[in-house]
Amino acid sequence: MAEAAARAGQGGAGAGTDPAGAGRVAEESLRSRLERHSFALVFGVLCTVSIVLLMAPTVIVVVTSFTSGFSLKFPPPGWSWRWYLALWNDSPEILGAFVLSLQVAAIATSVSIVLAVAAALAIARRREAWARWVESLFLSPLMLPTLALGLALLMLFNLAGTGLSFATLVIGHVAITAPYVFRTTAASLLQLDASLLESARSLGASPVHAFRTVTLPLISRGVAAGAFIGFMYSFDNVAVSLFLSDARSEVLPIRMWHIIESNLDVRAAAVSGVLIAATLLMMIVMERLAGISRHLR
Amino acid sequence: MSAAAASPGPAARSAAPAPARSAATGPMPLALPLALFFAVFVVMPLALLAYVSVHDDPALTTFGLSQYRKFLGDAFNLAVLGNTLWLGLKVTLLTLAIGYPLAWFYTLAAPRWQALLMLLIVLPLLTSAVVRTFAWVVILGRQGIVNTVLTGWGWIDAPLKLLYTPGAVTVALAQIELPLMVLPLITALSNIDPALRQASLALGAGRWRTFVQVTLPLSMPGLLAGCLLVFASSVSAFVTQTLVGGGRQMFMPFYLYQQAIQANDYPFAATIAVILLVSVLAVVTAVNLLARRSRGFVHG
């Protein structure tokens, strides 16, 4: 109402005494109501679109995976577990790829934790320019097209004459998981109250003892969140694995890529169903333990 | 899910009282192993990439810029680069248009709903990108839900060819990258003092004017961060580009892969990689400069 009155005041010199003034106020408030509703409508519609878009693909894949038919028809003609059974019983190449992906992601994440936590401890709280530079180097794989990094590493291994192996695959994956662990660990260290450590030290704790009993428990949630996110990205990565795995080893996302590209086997939907369920479960557990959503922002 | 409410945003860095040396800072040599790893397996390969790209032949005997001349002098190559950057721009604008209202809705929602919304936003982000791409192949396929609904309602007679079109890649990528836009926006919007918006409304500015003149400028750092993340990951989204885009549309990542693995032309593949890297870095640098100016807007 204040708005309408102010505008009405601007409208004419004698608005206050004008008998038509009251009518003008009513008209202005109608306009402001229209204005408010158009705003709510536009934002509401876009917001609904966005929520539906976020959910729909996941729901559709899970529903399709229970089809009884031989194609990815939606809605499915009938319901069955057959594709999950086919996945479990006669898809050794998919299960093999799954196990390889798990191994690579687990080893790469473990190596990343050791390297990145140590590095974060050394430089996260330093203010010097060089420390900021090193930090942006450690975070750079998050922004660079990983495909370019994969090609670059392949050329390096070719030049060095090492050829491709499980080890080269793991090296490539460490380069893309370490930044996640580094980022969340550094963020936790920045929130750490240094006076806690100073008290521990002044009470006679050795640096190692103070680290184990004070720092580590306080940053463990950050480390766990980074490790989880890094693990998921490694498990999902195609670009690096495409260049760095040898002829015999095929990771799960690349296996899936080939299935989707060639014959669109319904088993791809069953694999997706398993991965979605596993991700949802792990995410809820990790949210309780480490508050991962906070670290993704 | 209570953690979602706390928000140690990018502001945490400037607020943290971190003296150059404190008990919380570990000895410098602890950074050496990772620094060494990055020197050998990130910096050196990228330098090698640049080195290989300035050679005329795969055997690396003659030094020269012929690869760059070959790339920049050919209309097909330039179209691939243009298509890729244009795709990145379209996806970024689309995610911004639908992501901003969602981020705003999140900041207004009750804590219990915030936890649920956060789950909805984060779950797709952590779900495999191959799975999310596969979902779009199912949705847009000849027997997918879109064609089923349209034929069911009698709007079309024969299923439309939706997959392998430029529109399909844009929409699928926008959905896949949406969380990367929404999360920084949520951080930025949660940091805005609600009193500013209320003051603007109380002083007579309408909803739209308050949004354009108060909320939007104050959320600029998060908005730019989101745009950067979405742009960088959509131009290099190899899997979605190939599976939803199909073989007819060529983008830089697949072009790079094709030249390296299928044509075995490493110098040219390296050139494509360098040009892709430089384009992404140029956009990142430009947006970062903008972000620095907009941050002055927020705190100054």
Chai-1 contact restraints between the chains, C-beta under 6 A:
chainA,res_idxA,chainB,res_idxB,connection_type,confidence,min_distance_angstrom,max_distance_angstrom,comment,restraint_id
A,E3,B,G204,contact,1.0,0.0,6.0,A-B,restraint_1
A,A6,B,G204,contact,1.0,0.0,6.0,A-B,restraint_2
A,E35,B,G206,contact,1.0,0.0,6.0,A-B,restraint_3
A,R36,B,R207,contact,1.0,0.0,6.0,A-B,restraint_4
A,F39,B,R207,contact,1.0,0.0,6.0,A-B,restraint_5
A,F39,B,W208,contact,1.0,0.0,6.0,A-B,restraint_6
A,F43,B,P101,contact,1.0,0.0,6.0,A-B,restraint_7
A,L46,B,I98,contact,1.0,0.0,6.0,A-B,restraint_8
A,L46,B,P101,contact,1.0,0.0,6.0,A-B,restraint_9
A,C47,B,P101,contact,1.0,0.0,6.0,A-B,restraint_10
A,C47,B,L102,contact,1.0,0.0,6.0,A-B,restraint_11
A,C47,B,F105,contact,1.0,0.0,6.0,A-B,restraint_12
A,V49,B,I98,contact,1.0,0.0,6.0,A-B,restraint_13
A,S50,B,I98,contact,1.0,0.0,6.0,A-B,restraint_14
A,S50,B,L102,contact,1.0,0.0,6.0,A-B,restraint_15
A,L53,B,Q175,contact,1.0,0.0,6.0,A-B,restraint_16
A,L54,B,L120,contact,1.0,0.0,6.0,A-B,restraint_17
A,L54,B,P124,contact,1.0,0.0,6.0,A-B,restraint_18
A,P57,B,R132,contact,1.0,0.0,6.0,A-B,restraint_19
A,P57,B,A135,contact,1.0,0.0,6.0,A-B,restraint_20
A,I60,B,A135,contact,1.0,0.0,6.0,A-B,restraint_21
A,I60,B,V138,contact,1.0,0.0,6.0,A-B,restraint_22
A,I60,B,I139,contact,1.0,0.0,6.0,A-B,restraint_23
A,V61,B,A135,contact,1.0,0.0,6.0,A-B,restraint_24
A,T64,B,V138,contact,1.0,0.0,6.0,A-B,restraint_25
A,L72,B,V138,contact,1.0,0.0,6.0,A-B,restraint_26
A,K73,B,Q143,contact,1.0,0.0,6.0,A-B,restraint_27
A,F74,B,G144,contact,1.0,0.0,6.0,A-B,restraint_28
A,F74,B,I145,contact,1.0,0.0,6.0,A-B,restraint_29
A,L115,B,P33,contact,1.0,0.0,6.0,A-B,restraint_30
A,L115,B,L34,contact,1.0,0.0,6.0,A-B,restraint_31
A,A116,B,L34,contact,1.0,0.0,6.0,A-B,restraint_32
A,A118,B,L30,contact,1.0,0.0,6.0,A-B,restraint_33
A,A119,B,A31,contact,1.0,0.0,6.0,A-B,restraint_34
A,A119,B,L34,contact,1.0,0.0,6.0,A-B,restraint_35
A,L121,B,G26,contact,1.0,0.0,6.0,A-B,restraint_36
A,L121,B,L30,contact,1.0,0.0,6.0,A-B,restraint_37
A,A122,B,G26,contact,1.0,0.0,6.0,A-B,restraint_38
A,A122,B,M28,contact,1.0,0.0,6.0,A-B,restraint_39
A,A122,B,L30,contact,1.0,0.0,6.0,A-B,restraint_40
A,A122,B,A31,contact,1.0,0.0,6.0,A-B,restraint_41
A,I123,B,A31,contact,1.0,0.0,6.0,A-B,restraint_42
A,R125,B,A18,contact,1.0,0.0,6.0,A-B,restraint_43
A,R125,B,A24,contact,1.0,0.0,6.0,A-B,restraint_44
A,R125,B,T25,contact,1.0,0.0,6.0,A-B,restraint_45
A,R127,B,A20,contact,1.0,0.0,6.0,A-B,restraint_46
A,L137,B,F38,contact,1.0,0.0,6.0,A-B,restraint_47
A,M143,B,A232,contact,1.0,0.0,6.0,A-B,restraint_48
A,P145,B,S236,contact,1.0,0.0,6.0,A-B,restraint_49
A,P145,B,L276,contact,1.0,0.0,6.0,A-B,restraint_50
A,L147,B,S236,contact,1.0,0.0,6.0,A-B,restraint_51
A,L147,B,F238,contact,1.0,0.0,6.0,A-B,restraint_52
A,L147,B,P253,contact,1.0,0.0,6.0,A-B,restraint_53
A,A148,B,A273,contact,1.0,0.0,6.0,A-B,restraint_54
A,A148,B,L276,contact,1.0,0.0,6.0,A-B,restraint_55
A,A148,B,L277,contact,1.0,0.0,6.0,A-B,restraint_56
A,L151,B,A260,contact,1.0,0.0,6.0,A-B,restraint_57
A,L151,B,A273,contact,1.0,0.0,6.0,A-B,restraint_58
A,A152,B,P45,contact,1.0,0.0,6.0,A-B,restraint_59
A,A152,B,L46,contact,1.0,0.0,6.0,A-B,restraint_60
A,A152,B,L49,contact,1.0,0.0,6.0,A-B,restraint_61
A,L153,B,P45,contact,1.0,0.0,6.0,A-B,restraint_62
A,M155,B,L48,contact,1.0,0.0,6.0,A-B,restraint_63
A,L156,B,P45,contact,1.0,0.0,6.0,A-B,restraint_64
A,L156,B,L48,contact,1.0,0.0,6.0,A-B,restraint_65
A,I171,B,F41,contact,1.0,0.0,6.0,A-B,restraint_66
A,A175,B,F41,contact,1.0,0.0,6.0,A-B,restraint_67
A,A175,B,V42,contact,1.0,0.0,6.0,A-B,restraint_68
A,L190,B,A12,contact,1.0,0.0,6.0,A-B,restraint_69
A,L190,B,A16,contact,1.0,0.0,6.0,A-B,restraint_70
A,L192,B,A24,contact,1.0,0.0,6.0,A-B,restraint_71
A,A194,B,S22,contact,1.0,0.0,6.0,A-B,restraint_72
A,A194,B,A23,contact,1.0,0.0,6.0,A-B,restraint_73
A,A194,B,A24,contact,1.0,0.0,6.0,A-B,restraint_74
A,L197,B,A23,contact,1.0,0.0,6.0,A-B,restraint_75
A,L197,B,A24,contact,1.0,0.0,6.0,A-B,restraint_76
A,E198,B,A23,contact,1.0,0.0,6.0,A-B,restraint_77
A,R201,B,A23,contact,1.0,0.0,6.0,A-B,restraint_78
A,M232,B,L126,contact,1.0,0.0,6.0,A-B,restraint_79
A,D236,B,S128,contact,1.0,0.0,6.0,A-B,restraint_80
A,D236,B,A129,contact,1.0,0.0,6.0,A-B,restraint_81
A,V238,B,V239,contact,1.0,0.0,6.0,A-B,restraint_82
A,A239,B,F238,contact,1.0,0.0,6.0,A-B,restraint_83
A,P253,B,V130,contact,1.0,0.0,6.0,A-B,restraint_84
A,M256,B,V130,contact,1.0,0.0,6.0,A-B,restraint_85
A,W257,B,V239,contact,1.0,0.0,6.0,A-B,restraint_86
A,I260,B,F134,contact,1.0,0.0,6.0,A-B,restraint_87
A,I260,B,V137,contact,1.0,0.0,6.0,A-B,restraint_88
A,I260,B,L243,contact,1.0,0.0,6.0,A-B,restraint_89
A,A268,B,F134,contact,1.0,0.0,6.0,A-B,restraint_90
A,S272,B,V131,contact,1.0,0.0,6.0,A-B,restraint_91
A,S272,B,F134,contact,1.0,0.0,6.0,A-B,restraint_92
A,L275,B,S128,contact,1.0,0.0,6.0,A-B,restraint_93
A,L275,B,V131,contact,1.0,0.0,6.0,A-B,restraint_94
A,I276,B,T127,contact,1.0,0.0,6.0,A-B,restraint_95
A,T279,B,L126,contact,1.0,0.0,6.0,A-B,restraint_96
A,T279,B,T127,contact,1.0,0.0,6.0,A-B,restraint_97
A,M283,B,L126,contact,1.0,0.0,6.0,A-B,restraint_98
A,E287,B,M1,contact,1.0,0.0,6.0,A-B,restraint_99
A,G291,B,A3,contact,1.0,0.0,6.0,A-B,restraint_100
A,S293,B,A4,contact,1.0,0.0,6.0,A-B,restraint_101
A,S293,B,M118,contact,1.0,0.0,6.0,A-B,restraint_102
A,S293,B,V122,contact,1.0,0.0,6.0,A-B,restraint_103
A,R294,B,A3,contact,1.0,0.0,6.0,A-B,restraint_104
A,L296,B,L183,contact,1.0,0.0,6.0,A-B,restraint_105
A,R297,B,L183,contact,1.0,0.0,6.0,A-B,restraint_106
A,R297,B,T187,contact,1.0,0.0,6.0,A-B,restraint_107
